[in-house]
Amino acid sequence: MKEFLFVFRNNSVGAPQGSPEEMQAVTQKWMDWVGGIAAQNKLVNRGNRLFGDGKVVRSNNVITDGPYTEIKELIGGYTLVKAESLEEAAELAKGCPILAFGGNVEVREINPL
């Protein structure tokens, strides 16, 4: 099997917001989705959420603040899965809860060195 990276993208307008109970329900949807992938023995690493701030190191060794929140799509996190093909990995991504909030999942094959 091959390994694939799911990159979760969303914008702040579509990000889920609400009461603690509503946020817990959203969290449960993520846990259920990841648990379903794990139950198929296709989860490599559940990944993590990413903080919004960071640094960008450029080729001339200049370090700047970034990524910038002015960008329309923010990378919110990632997960690693295994599948036979890019198409199968994309099918696994179809159930991602971020899709209900206007986000998307970028699916990329990982090229082992």
C-alpha positions in Angstrom: 0.0 0.0 0.0 1.0 3.6 -0.6 0.9 6.4 1.9 -1.0 9.6 1.4 -1.1 13.0 3.1 -4.5 14.7 3.8 -4.0 18.4 4.1 -7.1 20.1 5.7 -7.8 23.6 4.4 -10.5 26.0 5.5 -11.1 29.7 5.7 -11.9 31.4 9.0 -15.4 32.3 7.7 -16.3 28.6 7.3 -14.6 27.4 10.5 -17.0 25.8 13.0 -18.0 28.0 15.9 -20.5 27.6 18.6 -21.2 26.5 22.1 -19.0 24.1 23.9 -21.6 21.4 23.2 -21.6 22.2 19.5 -17.8 22.2 19.4 -17.8 18.8 21.2 -20.1 17.5 18.5 -17.8 18.6 15.8 -14.8 17.1 17.6 -16.8 13.8 17.9 -17.4 13.8 14.1 -13.6 14.1 13.5 -13.0 11.3 16.0 -15.6 9.1 14.3 -14.2 9.8 10.8 -10.6 9.1 11.8 -11.7 6.0 13.8 -13.5 4.7 10.7 -10.2 5.0 8.8 -8.3 3.3 11.6 -10.9 0.5 11.7 -10.0 -0.3 8.1 -6.4 -0.5 9.1 -5.6 2.5 6.8 -4.6 5.1 9.4 -0.8 5.8 9.4 -0.8 8.8 11.7 -3.8 10.8 12.9 -1.8 14.0 12.5 -2.5 17.2 14.4 -4.1 20.6 14.1 -1.7 23.4 13.2 -1.3 26.7 15.0 -2.1 29.8 12.9 1.2 31.6 13.4 4.6 30.5 12.2 7.7 31.6 10.3 8.7 31.3 6.7 12.3 30.7 5.8 13.2 31.8 2.3 16.0 30.7 0.0 18.1 33.8 0.8 17.9 32.8 4.5 15.5 35.6 5.3 13.0 34.7 8.0 9.6 36.4 7.9 6.4 36.0 9.9 3.8 33.8 8.2 1.7 32.2 7.0 -0.5 35.1 6.7 -4.2 35.0 7.7 -5.0 37.2 4.7 -4.6 34.0 2.6 -8.0 32.8 1.6 -7.4 29.2 2.6 -5.6 28.3 5.8 -4.0 24.9 6.5 -5.6 23.7 9.7 -4.0 20.2 10.0 -3.0 17.0 8.4 -3.5 13.2 8.6 -1.5 10.3 7.0 -3.3 7.3 5.6 -2.5 4.3 3.4 -4.4 3.2 0.4 -3.9 1.2 -2.8 -4.3 4.3 -5.1 -4.8 8.0 -5.1 -8.5 7.3 -6.0 -9.0 5.1 -2.9 -7.3 7.8 -0.7 -9.6 10.4 -2.2 -12.6 8.2 -1.4 -11.5 8.1 2.3 -11.3 11.9 2.3 -14.9 12.2 1.2 -16.1 11.6 4.8 -14.0 14.4 6.3 -16.0 16.7 8.6 -14.3 19.8 7.2 -16.3 19.5 4.0 -19.5 20.4 5.9 -17.9 23.7 6.8 -16.8 24.7 3.3 -13.3 23.4 3.7 -11.5 20.9 1.5 -9.0 18.0 1.8 -5.9 18.0 -0.4 -4.8 14.4 -1.0 -1.2 13.9 -2.0 0.8 10.7 -2.3 4.0 10.6 -0.2 7.1 9.7 -2.1 9.4 7.6 0.1 13.0 8.4 -0.2 
